[in-house]
Amino acid sequence: MSLIFKRRSVRKFTDEEVSDDLIESLLKAGMQAPSSCNSQPWEFVVVSKSEDKQAISEMHRFAKPAAEASKLIVTLGNLNEAKVIGMIEQDLGACNENILLQATHEGLGSVWLGFHPIEDRTLRLKEYLDIPDYCIPFSVICVGYPAHDGEVKLRYDESKVHFDKY
């Protein structure tokens, strides 16, 4: 559980490159996530070219960290693989969280940039990366070495916990 309490969103990265082996480790963790009917409806685009990271960073106002990251992992929901279409967001959410936790385990920083379900964001990303129509661009995960250590604040709030009934 200590890994969960160490994870934080990192938006500033050093220039140090993240190796392909580390990216593979993150992707393996993502693919280990639970999914509806074990459909595993995920696919990924790993982005490493500076000009592509810059273009993605300009796709919406909260995507700026993409330009500085060593690599981007674009998570996609494959509609042809999903056994329950309405659950694809949950499937990809679990996948994303596994990637973020593995990044923390590997000493990397990461931040999840939401694209789905905002149509103009997903359409721009889909067009730019030539993503097929049967795949939904879900998110962009920025990965790199953190530029500075940040404080992790515990978020437990007893007032949000209810037992048996609200």
DSSP file with accessible surface (Angstrom, degrees, kcal/mol):
  #  RESIDUE AA STRUCTURE BP1 BP2  ACC     N-H-->O    O-->H-N    N-H-->O    O-->H-N    TCO  KAPPA ALPHA  PHI   PSI    X-CA   Y-CA   Z-CA
    1    1 A M    >>        0   0  165      0, 0.0     4,-1.2     0, 0.0     3,-0.7   0.000 360.0 360.0 360.0 -23.2    0.0    0.0    0.0
    2    2 A S  H 3>  +     0   0   79      1,-0.2     4,-0.8     2,-0.2     5,-0.1   0.841 360.0  62.0 -61.0 -29.8    2.9    2.4    0.5
    3    3 A L  H >> S+     0   0   51      1,-0.2     4,-1.3     2,-0.2     3,-0.9   0.907  99.6  54.3 -60.2 -41.7    3.2    2.8   -3.2
    4    4 A I  H <4 S+     0   0   82     -3,-0.7     3,-0.3     1,-0.3    -1,-0.2   0.896 107.7  50.1 -59.4 -38.6   -0.3    4.2   -3.5
    5    5 A F  H 3< S+     0   0  108     -4,-1.2    -1,-0.3     1,-0.2    -2,-0.2   0.634 109.1  52.1 -79.7 -11.0    0.6    6.9   -0.9
    6    6 A K  H << S+     0   0  134     -3,-0.9    -1,-0.2    -4,-0.8    -2,-0.2   0.677  85.7 103.3 -91.9 -23.8    3.8    7.9   -2.8
    7    7 A R     <  +     0   0   38     -4,-1.3     2,-0.3    -3,-0.3    94,-0.1  -0.375  43.6 158.0 -66.6 136.7    2.1    8.4   -6.2
    8    8 A R        -     0   0   50     92,-0.1   102,-0.6   102,-0.1     2,-0.5  -0.969  47.3 -91.9-149.2 163.1    1.5   12.0   -7.2
    9    9 A S  B     -a  110   0A  41     -2,-0.3     2,-0.5   100,-0.1   102,-0.2  -0.700  39.1-163.0 -81.7 125.2    0.9   13.9  -10.4
   10   10 A V        +     0   0    8    100,-2.4   132,-0.1    -2,-0.5     3,-0.1  -0.949  19.8 168.1-112.8 126.2    4.1   15.2  -11.8
   11   11 A R        +     0   0  141     -2,-0.5     2,-0.4     1,-0.1    57,-0.2   0.438  62.0  64.4-116.2  -4.6    4.0   17.9  -14.4
   12   12 A K        -     0   0  113    136,-0.1   135,-2.4   132,-0.1   136,-0.4  -0.991  64.6-176.8-125.6 129.8    7.6   19.0  -14.6
   13   13 A F  B     -E  146   0B   9     -2,-0.4     2,-0.1   133,-0.3    56,-0.0  -0.864  23.6-120.2-126.6 157.0   10.3   16.6  -15.9
   14   14 A T        -     0   0   50    131,-2.6   131,-0.3    -2,-0.3   133,-0.1  -0.279  36.6-106.3 -80.3 178.4   14.1   16.5  -16.4
   15   15 A D  S    S+     0   0  159    129,-0.1     2,-0.1    -2,-0.1    -1,-0.1   0.497  79.7 122.5 -83.9  -5.9   15.7   16.0  -19.8
   16   16 A E        -     0   0  113    129,-0.1   129,-0.5     1,-0.1     2,-0.2  -0.373  64.7-121.6 -64.3 132.0   16.7   12.4  -18.9
   17   17 A E        -     0   0  114     -2,-0.1     2,-0.5   127,-0.1    -1,-0.1  -0.506  12.9-132.3 -75.1 142.0   15.2    9.8  -21.3
   18   18 A V        -     0   0    0     -2,-0.2    -1,-0.0   125,-0.2   125,-0.0  -0.829  32.1-120.8 -90.8 127.9   13.0    7.0  -20.1
   19   19 A S     >  -     0   0   54     -2,-0.5     4,-2.0     1,-0.1     3,-0.2  -0.243  12.0-119.0 -70.1 158.0   14.2    3.8  -21.6
   20   20 A D  H  > S+     0   0  116      1,-0.2     4,-2.5     2,-0.2     5,-0.2   0.838 115.1  59.8 -62.9 -32.5   12.0    1.5  -23.8
   21   21 A D  H  > S+     0   0  126      2,-0.2     4,-1.9     1,-0.2    -1,-0.2   0.901 105.3  47.5 -63.5 -40.6   12.4   -1.2  -21.1
   22   22 A L  H  > S+     0   0   27      2,-0.2     4,-2.1     1,-0.2    -2,-0.2   0.904 110.6  51.5 -67.4 -40.4   10.8    1.0  -18.5
   23   23 A I  H  X S+     0   0    6     -4,-2.0     4,-2.6     1,-0.2    -2,-0.2   0.932 108.6  51.9 -61.0 -42.1    8.0    1.9  -20.9
   24   24 A E  H  X S+     0   0   98     -4,-2.5     4,-2.7     1,-0.2    -1,-0.2   0.907 106.8  53.7 -61.0 -39.1    7.4   -1.8  -21.5
   25   25 A S  H  X S+     0   0   28     -4,-1.9     4,-2.0     1,-0.2    -1,-0.2   0.911 109.6  48.0 -60.9 -41.3    7.3   -2.3  -17.7
   26   26 A L  H  X S+     0   0    0     -4,-2.1     4,-2.4     2,-0.2    -2,-0.2   0.913 112.1  49.1 -65.6 -42.6    4.5    0.4  -17.5
   27   27 A L  H  X S+     0   0   29     -4,-2.6     4,-2.6     2,-0.2    -2,-0.2   0.892 108.5  52.9 -66.9 -38.1    2.6   -1.2  -20.3
   28   28 A K  H  X S+     0   0  127     -4,-2.7     4,-0.6    -5,-0.2    -1,-0.2   0.918 110.1  48.9 -61.4 -42.0    2.8   -4.6  -18.8
   29   29 A A  H >< S+     0   0   17     -4,-2.0     3,-0.9    -5,-0.2     4,-0.3   0.922 110.6  50.8 -63.6 -42.5    1.4   -3.2  -15.6
   30   30 A G  H >< S+     0   0    0     -4,-2.4     3,-1.6     1,-0.3    -2,-0.2   0.922 108.5  51.2 -60.3 -42.6   -1.4   -1.5  -17.5
   31   31 A M  H 3< S+     0   0   86     -4,-2.6    -1,-0.3     1,-0.3    -2,-0.2   0.608  99.0  66.9 -73.9  -8.2   -2.3   -4.7  -19.2
   32   32 A Q  T << S+     0   0  158     -3,-0.9    -1,-0.3    -4,-0.6    -2,-0.2   0.510  79.2 113.9 -86.0  -4.7   -2.5   -6.5  -15.9
   33   33 A A  S <  S-     0   0    4     -3,-1.6    62,-0.1    -4,-0.3     7,-0.1  -0.231  75.4-103.7 -66.6 153.7   -5.5   -4.4  -14.9
   34   34 A P        -     0   0   95      0, 0.0     2,-0.3     0, 0.0    61,-0.2  -0.419  42.4-173.8 -70.4 153.2   -8.9   -5.9  -14.4
   35   35 A S    >   -     0   0   19     -2,-0.1     3,-2.4    59,-0.1    53,-0.1  -0.989  35.7 -79.6-147.9 156.8  -11.5   -5.4  -17.2
   36   36 A S  G >  S-     0   0   22     -2,-0.3     3,-2.1     1,-0.3    47,-0.4  -0.320 116.0  -9.3 -57.7 125.0  -15.1   -6.1  -17.8
   37   37 A C  G 3  S-     0   0   81      1,-0.3    -1,-0.3     2,-0.1     0, 0.0   0.773 118.2 -79.1  54.8  25.5  -15.5   -9.8  -18.8
   38   38 A N  G <  S+     0   0  105     -3,-2.4    -1,-0.3     1,-0.1    -2,-0.2   0.826  90.1 147.1  52.8  36.0  -11.7   -9.9  -19.0
   39   39 A S    <   -     0   0   10     -3,-2.1    -2,-0.1    45,-0.0    -1,-0.1   0.752  39.1-156.9 -74.6 -24.6  -12.0   -8.2  -22.4
   40   40 A Q        +     0   0   89      1,-0.2     2,-0.3    -4,-0.1    42,-0.1   0.926  16.9 179.9  47.0  59.6   -8.8   -6.2  -22.0
   41   41 A P        +     0   0    0      0, 0.0    37,-4.0     0, 0.0     2,-0.3   0.085  33.8 119.2 -83.8  28.1   -9.9   -3.6  -24.6
   42   42 A W  E     +B   77   0A  20     -2,-0.3     2,-0.3    35,-0.2    35,-0.2  -0.664  31.9 170.5-100.6 149.9   -6.8   -1.5  -24.4
   43   43 A E  E     -B   76   0A  78     33,-1.7    33,-2.8    -2,-0.3     2,-0.3  -0.921  17.8-147.9-140.7 165.9   -4.3   -0.4  -27.0
   44   44 A F  E     -B   75   0A  38     -2,-0.3     2,-0.5    31,-0.2    31,-0.2  -0.981  14.2-157.3-140.9 148.5   -1.5    2.1  -26.7
   45   45 A V  E     -B   74   0A  45     29,-1.9    29,-3.2    -2,-0.3     2,-0.6  -0.998  18.0-153.2-121.4 121.3    0.5    4.6  -28.7
   46   46 A V  E     -B   73   0A  60     -2,-0.5     2,-0.5    27,-0.2    27,-0.2  -0.869  11.8-162.4 -95.5 124.0    3.9    5.5  -27.3
   47   47 A V  E     +B   72   0A   7     25,-2.8    25,-2.4    -2,-0.6    -2,-0.0  -0.926  27.9 150.2-112.3 126.4    4.9    9.0  -28.4
   48   48 A S        +     0   0   61     -2,-0.5     2,-0.3    23,-0.2    -1,-0.1   0.542  37.0 106.6-129.6 -14.8    8.6   10.0  -28.1
   49   49 A K     >  -     0   0  125      1,-0.1     4,-2.5     2,-0.0     3,-0.4  -0.518  66.4-135.1 -74.0 134.6    9.2   12.6  -30.9
   50   50 A S  H  > S+     0   0   85     -2,-0.3     4,-2.7     1,-0.2     5,-0.2   0.873 103.3  52.1 -55.5 -43.8    9.5   16.1  -29.6
   51   51 A E  H  > S+     0   0  120      1,-0.2     4,-2.2     2,-0.2    -1,-0.2   0.869 111.1  47.6 -66.3 -32.7    7.3   17.6  -32.4
   52   52 A D  H  > S+     0   0   39     -3,-0.4     4,-2.5     2,-0.2    -2,-0.2   0.912 111.7  49.3 -73.4 -40.7    4.6   15.1  -31.6
   53   53 A K  H  X S+     0   0   13     -4,-2.5     4,-2.3     2,-0.2    -2,-0.2   0.917 112.0  50.0 -62.5 -40.8    4.7   15.7  -27.8
   54   54 A Q  H  X S+     0   0   86     -4,-2.7     4,-0.9    -5,-0.2    -2,-0.2   0.933 110.1  49.6 -62.9 -45.6    4.6   19.5  -28.5
   55   55 A A  H >< S+     0   0   24     -4,-2.2     3,-0.8     1,-0.2    -2,-0.2   0.921 112.0  48.0 -60.9 -42.4    1.6   19.1  -30.8
   56   56 A I  H >< S+     0   0    0     -4,-2.5     3,-1.8     1,-0.2     4,-0.4   0.895 104.6  60.3 -66.6 -36.0   -0.3   17.0  -28.2
   57   57 A S  H 3< S+     0   0    2     -4,-2.3     3,-0.3     1,-0.3     6,-0.3   0.736 104.4  51.4 -63.8 -19.8    0.6   19.6  -25.5
   58   58 A E  T << S+     0   0  108     -4,-0.9    -1,-0.3    -3,-0.8    -2,-0.2   0.374  83.0  90.5 -97.7   4.3   -1.3   22.2  -27.5
   59   59 A M  S <  S-     0   0    8     -3,-1.8     2,-0.3     1,-0.2    -1,-0.2   0.727 103.4  -1.8 -77.5 -23.1   -4.5   20.1  -27.9
   60   60 A H  S >  S-     0   0   19     -4,-0.4     3,-2.0    -3,-0.3    -1,-0.2  -0.970  77.2-103.0-160.9 162.7   -6.0   21.5  -24.8
   61   61 A R  T 3  S+     0   0  187     -2,-0.3     3,-0.4     1,-0.3    -2,-0.0   0.700 117.3  49.8 -64.9 -19.8   -5.1   23.9  -22.0
   62   62 A F  T 3  S+     0   0  118      1,-0.2    -1,-0.3    52,-0.1    -4,-0.1   0.387  92.4  78.8 -97.7   5.1   -4.3   21.2  -19.4
   63   63 A A    X   +     0   0    0     -3,-2.0     3,-2.0    -6,-0.3     4,-0.4   0.361  55.3 111.6 -94.3   7.3   -2.1   19.2  -21.7
   64   64 A K  G >   +     0   0  119     -3,-0.4     3,-1.6     1,-0.3     4,-0.5   0.826  65.7  66.2 -53.6 -37.6    1.0   21.4  -21.4
   65   65 A P  G >> S+     0   0   13      0, 0.0     4,-1.3     0, 0.0     3,-0.8   0.758  84.5  76.4 -60.0 -18.9    3.1   18.8  -19.4
   66   66 A A  G <4 S+     0   0    0     -3,-2.0    -2,-0.2     1,-0.2     3,-0.2   0.842  87.0  59.3 -60.9 -32.3    3.1   16.6  -22.6
   67   67 A A  G <4 S+     0   0   35     -3,-1.6    -1,-0.2    -4,-0.4   -13,-0.2   0.842 110.5  40.4 -66.9 -32.2    5.8   18.8  -24.2
   68   68 A E  T <4 S+     0   0   84     -3,-0.8    -1,-0.2    -4,-0.5    -2,-0.2   0.643  91.5 104.5 -91.0 -19.7    8.3   18.2  -21.3
   69   69 A A     <  -     0   0    0     -4,-1.3    75,-0.2    -3,-0.2     3,-0.1  -0.279  69.7-134.3 -66.3 152.2    7.7   14.5  -20.7
   70   70 A S  S    S+     0   0    6     73,-1.2     2,-0.3     1,-0.2    74,-0.2   0.926  88.0   2.1 -68.1 -45.2   10.2   12.0  -22.0
   71   71 A K  E     - C   0 143A  12     72,-2.1    72,-2.6   -54,-0.0     2,-0.4  -0.969  64.1-144.5-140.8 155.2    7.5    9.8  -23.4
   72   72 A L  E     -BC  47 142A   0    -25,-2.4   -25,-2.8    -2,-0.3     2,-0.6  -0.965   6.2-156.2-118.1 139.9    3.7    9.9  -23.7
   73   73 A I  E     -BC  46 141A   0     68,-2.6    68,-3.0    -2,-0.4     2,-0.6  -0.968   9.0-159.9-114.4 112.2    1.5    6.8  -23.4
   74   74 A V  E     -BC  45 140A   0    -29,-3.2   -29,-1.9    -2,-0.6     2,-0.4  -0.847  10.9-149.5 -91.6 119.6   -1.8    7.4  -25.2
   75   75 A T  E     -BC  44 139A   0     64,-2.2    63,-2.9    -2,-0.6    64,-1.3  -0.788  14.9-168.9 -94.8 134.3   -4.3    4.9  -23.9
   76   76 A L  E     -BC  43 137A   6    -33,-2.8   -33,-1.7    -2,-0.4     2,-0.6  -0.941  19.3-139.5-123.1 144.2   -7.0    3.7  -26.3
   77   77 A G  E     -BC  42 136A   3     59,-2.6    59,-2.6    -2,-0.4     2,-0.8  -0.911  18.3-146.5-102.7 116.5  -10.2    1.8  -25.8
   78   78 A N  E >>  - C   0 135A   5    -37,-4.0     4,-1.4    -2,-0.6     3,-1.1  -0.734   7.1-163.9 -86.2 109.4  -10.7   -0.7  -28.6
   79   79 A L  T 34 S+     0   0   55     55,-3.4    -1,-0.2    -2,-0.8    56,-0.1   0.762  88.1  59.5 -65.8 -26.2  -14.5   -1.0  -29.2
   80   80 A N  T 34 S+     0   0  114     54,-0.5    -1,-0.3     1,-0.2    55,-0.1   0.736 110.3  42.0 -73.0 -23.3  -14.0   -4.2  -31.2
   81   81 A E  T <4 S+     0   0  107     -3,-1.1     2,-0.3   -40,-0.2    -2,-0.2   0.684  90.4 100.3 -94.1 -23.9  -12.4   -5.9  -28.1
   82   82 A A     <  -     0   0   14     -4,-1.4     3,-0.3   -41,-0.2   -45,-0.1  -0.494  50.4-168.0 -69.4 126.4  -14.8   -4.5  -25.5
   83   83 A K  S    S+     0   0  141    -47,-0.4     2,-0.4     1,-0.3    -1,-0.2   0.758  87.7  32.9 -84.2 -27.3  -17.4   -7.1  -24.4
   84   84 A V  S >  S-     0   0   60    -48,-0.2     3,-2.1     1,-0.1     4,-0.3  -0.893  73.4-165.3-129.4  99.4  -19.4   -4.5  -22.6
   85   85 A I  G >  S+     0   0   91     -2,-0.4     3,-1.7     1,-0.3     4,-0.3   0.869  85.9  60.4 -55.1 -40.6  -19.1   -1.1  -24.3
   86   86 A G  G 3  S+     0   0   58      1,-0.3    -1,-0.3     2,-0.1     4,-0.2   0.608 102.6  53.8 -66.4  -7.6  -20.5    0.9  -21.4
   87   87 A M  G <> S+     0   0   60     -3,-2.1     4,-2.4     1,-0.1     3,-0.5   0.438  75.4  99.2-104.9   0.1  -17.7   -0.4  -19.2
   88   88 A I  H <> S+     0   0    6     -3,-1.7     4,-2.7    -4,-0.3     5,-0.2   0.853  80.0  55.5 -61.8 -33.5  -14.7    0.7  -21.3
   89   89 A E  H  > S+     0   0   78     -4,-0.3     4,-2.1     1,-0.2    -1,-0.3   0.900 109.7  46.6 -65.1 -39.0  -14.1    3.8  -19.3
   90   90 A Q  H  > S+     0   0  127     -3,-0.5     4,-2.3     2,-0.2    -2,-0.2   0.913 111.7  51.5 -67.9 -41.4  -13.8    1.7  -16.1
   91   91 A D  H  X S+     0   0    7     -4,-2.4     4,-2.0     1,-0.2    -2,-0.2   0.941 114.2  42.6 -58.9 -47.9  -11.5   -0.7  -17.9
   92   92 A L  H  X S+     0   0    1     -4,-2.7     4,-3.0     2,-0.2    -1,-0.2   0.842 109.8  58.0 -71.9 -30.8   -9.2    2.1  -19.1
   93   93 A G  H  X S+     0   0   18     -4,-2.1     4,-2.3    -5,-0.2    -1,-0.2   0.932 108.8  45.3 -62.6 -43.6   -9.3    3.8  -15.7
   94   94 A A  H  X S+     0   0   29     -4,-2.3     4,-2.2     2,-0.2    -2,-0.2   0.920 113.3  50.8 -65.0 -42.1   -8.0    0.7  -14.0
   95   95 A C  H  X S+     0   0    0     -4,-2.0     4,-2.0    -5,-0.2    -2,-0.2   0.933 110.4  49.3 -59.7 -48.2   -5.4    0.3  -16.7
   96   96 A N  H  X S+     0   0    0     -4,-3.0     4,-2.5     1,-0.2    -1,-0.2   0.917 109.1  51.8 -59.2 -45.3   -4.3    4.0  -16.3
   97   97 A E  H  X S+     0   0   66     -4,-2.3     4,-2.6     1,-0.2     5,-0.2   0.906 107.5  52.5 -62.7 -39.1   -4.0    3.7  -12.6
   98   98 A N  H  X S+     0   0   45     -4,-2.2     4,-2.4     1,-0.2    -1,-0.2   0.914 109.7  49.6 -60.6 -41.3   -1.8    0.6  -12.9
   99   99 A I  H  X S+     0   0    0     -4,-2.0     4,-2.4     2,-0.2    -2,-0.2   0.936 111.3  48.9 -62.9 -44.6    0.5    2.5  -15.3
  100  100 A L  H  X S+     0   0    4     -4,-2.5     4,-1.9     1,-0.2    -2,-0.2   0.908 112.6  47.6 -63.0 -41.7    0.7    5.4  -12.9
  101  101 A L  H  X S+     0   0   29     -4,-2.6     4,-2.4     2,-0.2    -1,-0.2   0.905 111.4  50.0 -67.7 -40.5    1.5    3.2   -9.9
  102  102 A Q  H  X S+     0   0   47     -4,-2.4     4,-2.2    -5,-0.2     6,-0.2   0.898 107.4  55.3 -65.3 -37.5    4.2    1.3  -11.9
  103  103 A A  H  <>S+     0   0    0     -4,-2.4     5,-3.0     2,-0.2     4,-0.2   0.935 108.7  47.7 -59.8 -43.9    5.7    4.6  -12.9
  104  104 A T  H ><5S+     0   0   30     -4,-1.9     3,-1.7     1,-0.2    -2,-0.2   0.934 109.9  52.8 -61.7 -44.1    6.0    5.5   -9.2
  105  105 A H  H 3<5S+     0   0  119     -4,-2.4    -1,-0.2     1,-0.3    -2,-0.2   0.866 108.4  50.9 -58.6 -36.7    7.5    2.1   -8.4
  106  106 A E  T 3<5S-     0   0   63     -4,-2.2    -1,-0.3    -5,-0.1    -2,-0.2   0.401 121.4-106.4 -83.8   1.1   10.1    2.7  -11.2
  107  107 A G  T < 5S+     0   0   47     -3,-1.7     2,-0.2     1,-0.3    -3,-0.2   0.670  78.6 131.0  82.5  16.1   11.1    6.1   -9.8
  108  108 A L      < -     0   0    8     -5,-3.0     2,-0.3    -6,-0.2    -1,-0.3  -0.626  53.4-129.9 -98.0 160.7    9.4    7.9  -12.6
  109  109 A G  E     + D   0 144A   2     35,-3.9    35,-2.0    -2,-0.2     2,-0.3  -0.783  31.3 172.8-103.1 152.9    7.0   10.8  -12.5
  110  110 A S  E     -aD   9 143A   1   -102,-0.6  -100,-2.4    -2,-0.3     2,-0.3  -0.991  19.0-164.7-155.1 158.3    3.7   10.7  -14.4
  111  111 A V  E     - D   0 142A   2     31,-1.4    31,-2.5    -2,-0.3     2,-0.6  -0.984  21.0-131.8-147.6 140.6    0.5   12.6  -14.9
  112  112 A W  E     - D   0 141A  89     -2,-0.3     2,-0.6    29,-0.2    29,-0.2  -0.832  18.3-161.4 -93.6 118.3   -2.8   11.5  -16.4
  113  113 A L  E     - D   0 140A   9     27,-3.2    27,-2.2    -2,-0.6     2,-0.3  -0.909  16.7-135.7-102.4 117.7   -4.2   13.9  -19.0
  114  114 A G  E     + D   0 139A  31     -2,-0.6    25,-0.2    25,-0.2   -52,-0.1  -0.547  38.9 153.9 -76.3 131.3   -7.9   13.4  -19.6
  115  115 A F    >   +     0   0    0     23,-1.7     3,-1.4    -2,-0.3     7,-0.4   0.647  41.3 101.0-116.5 -53.3   -9.1   13.4  -23.2
  116  116 A H  T 3  S+     0   0   43     22,-2.1    -1,-0.2     1,-0.3    22,-0.1  -0.586  80.5  19.7 -74.8 138.7  -12.2   11.2  -23.3
  117  117 A P  T 3  S+     0   0   99      0, 0.0     2,-0.8     0, 0.0    -1,-0.3  -0.880  96.5  97.0-102.5  19.8  -15.1   12.1  -23.3
  118  118 A I    <>  -     0   0   71     -3,-1.4     4,-2.3     1,-0.2     3,-0.5  -0.601  63.8-152.2 -78.1 110.8  -14.5   15.6  -24.5
  119  119 A E  H  > S+     0   0  139     -2,-0.8     4,-2.8     1,-0.2     5,-0.3   0.843  87.2  51.4 -58.6 -44.0  -15.1   15.3  -28.2
  120  120 A D  H  > S+     0   0   95      1,-0.2     4,-1.9     2,-0.2    -1,-0.2   0.902 112.9  48.2 -65.1 -34.3  -12.9   18.0  -29.6
  121  121 A R  H  > S+     0   0   41     -3,-0.5     4,-2.2    -6,-0.2    -2,-0.2   0.948 114.0  44.7 -66.5 -48.7   -9.9   16.7  -27.6
  122  122 A T  H  X S+     0   0   17     -4,-2.3     4,-2.8    -7,-0.4    -2,-0.2   0.893 112.6  51.6 -66.8 -37.6  -10.5   13.1  -28.7
  123  123 A L  H  X S+     0   0   91     -4,-2.8     4,-2.5    -5,-0.2     5,-0.2   0.912 110.2  48.5 -65.5 -41.9  -11.0   14.0  -32.3
  124  124 A R  H  X S+     0   0  120     -4,-1.9     4,-2.6    -5,-0.3    -2,-0.2   0.929 115.3  44.3 -63.4 -44.4   -7.8   16.1  -32.5
  125  125 A L  H  X S+     0   0    0     -4,-2.2     4,-2.4     2,-0.2     6,-0.2   0.921 113.2  51.4 -66.1 -42.3   -5.8   13.3  -30.9
  126  126 A K  H  <>S+     0   0   38     -4,-2.8     5,-2.3    -5,-0.2     4,-0.4   0.926 114.1  43.4 -60.9 -45.7   -7.4   10.7  -33.1
  127  127 A E  H ><5S+     0   0  160     -4,-2.5     3,-0.9     3,-0.2    -2,-0.2   0.934 113.7  50.4 -66.3 -45.5   -6.7   12.6  -36.3
  128  128 A Y  H 3<5S+     0   0   89     -4,-2.6    -2,-0.2     1,-0.2    -1,-0.2   0.885 118.6  36.7 -63.1 -40.2   -3.1   13.5  -35.3
  129  129 A L  T 3<5S-     0   0   33     -4,-2.4    -1,-0.2    -5,-0.2    -2,-0.2   0.318 107.2-119.8 -97.7   8.5   -2.1   10.0  -34.4
  130  130 A D  T < 5 +     0   0  144     -3,-0.9    -3,-0.2    -4,-0.4    -4,-0.1   0.897  45.7 179.5  55.4  44.2   -4.1    8.2  -37.2
  131  131 A I      < -     0   0   11     -5,-2.3    -1,-0.2    -6,-0.2    -2,-0.0  -0.609  29.1-113.9 -78.7 131.6   -6.1    6.3  -34.6
  132  132 A P    >   -     0   0   50      0, 0.0     3,-2.0     0, 0.0    -1,-0.1  -0.220  23.8-110.2 -65.9 157.7   -8.7    4.0  -36.3
  133  133 A D  T 3  S+     0   0  140      1,-0.3   -54,-0.1     3,-0.1    -2,-0.1   0.751 114.2  63.3 -60.6 -27.2  -12.4    4.7  -35.8
  134  134 A Y  T 3  S+     0   0   97    -56,-0.1   -55,-3.4   -55,-0.0   -54,-0.5   0.469  93.8  76.7 -81.4   2.8  -12.9    1.6  -33.6
  135  135 A C  E <   -C   78   0A   0     -3,-2.0   -57,-0.2   -57,-0.2   -93,-0.1  -0.940  68.3-150.5-115.7 136.4  -10.5    3.0  -31.0
  136  136 A I  E     -C   77   0A  33    -59,-2.6   -59,-2.6    -2,-0.4     2,-0.6  -0.901  19.2-130.5-101.0 121.0  -11.4    5.7  -28.5
  137  137 A P  E     +C   76   0A   2      0, 0.0   -61,-0.2     0, 0.0     3,-0.1  -0.617  33.9 174.3 -68.9 114.9   -8.5    7.9  -27.3
  138  138 A F  E     -     0   0A  24    -63,-2.9   -22,-2.1    -2,-0.6   -23,-1.7   0.896  50.1 -27.6 -91.0 -50.8   -9.0    7.8  -23.6
  139  139 A S  E     -CD  75 114A   0    -64,-1.3   -64,-2.2   -25,-0.2     2,-0.4  -0.968  44.4-123.9-157.6 170.6   -6.0    9.6  -22.1
  140  140 A V  E     -CD  74 113A   0    -27,-2.2   -27,-3.2    -2,-0.3     2,-0.6  -0.999  22.4-158.6-123.4 124.7   -2.4   10.7  -22.4
  141  141 A I  E     -CD  73 112A   0    -68,-3.0   -68,-2.6    -2,-0.4     2,-0.4  -0.932   9.1-148.6-105.5 118.6   -0.1    9.7  -19.6
  142  142 A C  E     -CD  72 111A   0    -31,-2.5   -31,-1.4    -2,-0.6     2,-0.4  -0.745  18.4-171.7 -85.4 133.2    3.1   11.8  -19.5
  143  143 A V  E     +CD  71 110A   0    -72,-2.6   -72,-2.1    -2,-0.4   -73,-1.2  -0.985  22.8 111.1-131.5 137.1    6.1    9.9  -18.2
  144  144 A G  E     - D   0 109A   1    -35,-2.0   -35,-3.9    -2,-0.4  -127,-0.1  -0.971  67.9 -63.4-177.5-177.5    9.5   11.2  -17.2
  145  145 A Y        -     0   0   50   -129,-0.5  -131,-2.6    -2,-0.3   -37,-0.1  -0.759  62.8-107.3 -86.0 129.9   11.9   11.7  -14.4
  146  146 A P  B     -E   13   0B  37      0, 0.0  -133,-0.3     0, 0.0     3,-0.1  -0.305  15.4-143.5 -61.3 138.0   10.5   14.3  -11.9
  147  147 A A  S    S+     0   0   50   -135,-2.4     2,-0.3     1,-0.2  -134,-0.2   0.748  82.7   4.8 -72.2 -24.3   12.2   17.7  -12.0
  148  148 A H  S    S-     0   0  113   -136,-0.4     2,-0.3  -134,-0.0    -1,-0.2  -0.987  82.5 -97.3-155.6 157.9   11.8   18.0   -8.3
  149  149 A D        -     0   0  158     -2,-0.3     2,-0.3    -3,-0.1    -2,-0.0  -0.631  41.8-160.5 -76.7 136.2   10.6   16.1   -5.3
  150  150 A G        -     0   0   30     -2,-0.3     2,-0.4  -142,-0.0  -140,-0.0  -0.853  19.6-109.8-118.2 155.2    7.1   17.0   -4.3
  151  151 A E        -     0   0  161     -2,-0.3     2,-0.6     1,-0.0  -145,-0.0  -0.660  24.9-144.2 -82.9 134.6    5.2   16.5   -1.1
  152  152 A V        -     0   0   54     -2,-0.4     2,-0.5  -144,-0.1  -144,-0.1  -0.891  13.8-153.6 -99.2 124.8    2.5   13.9   -1.1
  153  153 A K        -     0   0  149     -2,-0.6     2,-0.2     2,-0.0    -2,-0.0  -0.854  17.5-121.5-100.9 132.4   -0.5   14.9    1.0
  154  154 A L        -     0   0  131     -2,-0.5  -149,-0.0     1,-0.1    -1,-0.0  -0.534  21.7-164.9 -70.4 136.4   -2.7   12.2    2.5
  155  155 A R        +     0   0  197     -2,-0.2    -1,-0.1     2,-0.0     2,-0.1   0.306  36.4 136.4-108.1   4.2   -6.2   12.7    1.3
  156  156 A Y        -     0   0  169      1,-0.1     2,-0.4     2,-0.0    -2,-0.0  -0.361  29.3-175.8 -59.6 129.2   -8.1   10.5    3.7
  157  157 A D    >   -     0   0   67      1,-0.1     3,-2.2    -2,-0.1     4,-0.1  -0.912  16.5-162.1-132.3 103.3  -11.2   12.4    4.9
  158  158 A E  G >  S+     0   0  152     -2,-0.4     3,-1.9     1,-0.3    -1,-0.1   0.798  87.2  68.7 -56.6 -28.8  -13.3   10.6    7.5
  159  159 A S  G 3  S+     0   0   87      1,-0.3    -1,-0.3     3,-0.0     0, 0.0   0.670  94.4  57.8 -68.7 -13.2  -16.3   12.8    6.8
  160  160 A K  G <  S+     0   0  157     -3,-2.2     2,-0.5     2,-0.0    -1,-0.3   0.352  88.4  92.0 -96.5   6.0  -16.7   11.1    3.4
  161  161 A V    <   +     0   0   55     -3,-1.9     2,-0.4    -4,-0.1    -3,-0.0  -0.891  51.2 179.1-107.5 129.4  -17.0    7.6    4.9
  162  162 A H        -     0   0   79     -2,-0.5     2,-0.5     2,-0.0     4,-0.1  -0.967  16.1-144.5-128.7 144.0  -20.4    6.2    5.6
  163  163 A F  S    S-     0   0  163     -2,-0.4     2,-2.7     2,-0.3    -2,-0.0  -0.923  71.5 -22.2-115.2 133.1  -21.3    2.8    7.1
  164  164 A D  S    S+     0   0  174     -2,-0.5     2,-0.3     2,-0.0    -1,-0.0  -0.220 133.2  15.9  68.5 -49.9  -24.3    0.7    6.1
  165  165 A K              0   0  183     -2,-2.7    -2,-0.3     1,-0.1     0, 0.0  -0.971 360.0 360.0-145.2 161.5  -26.3    3.7    4.9
  166  166 A Y              0   0  227     -2,-0.3    -3,-0.1    -4,-0.1    -1,-0.1   0.942 360.0 360.0 -64.6 360.0  -25.5    7.3    3.9
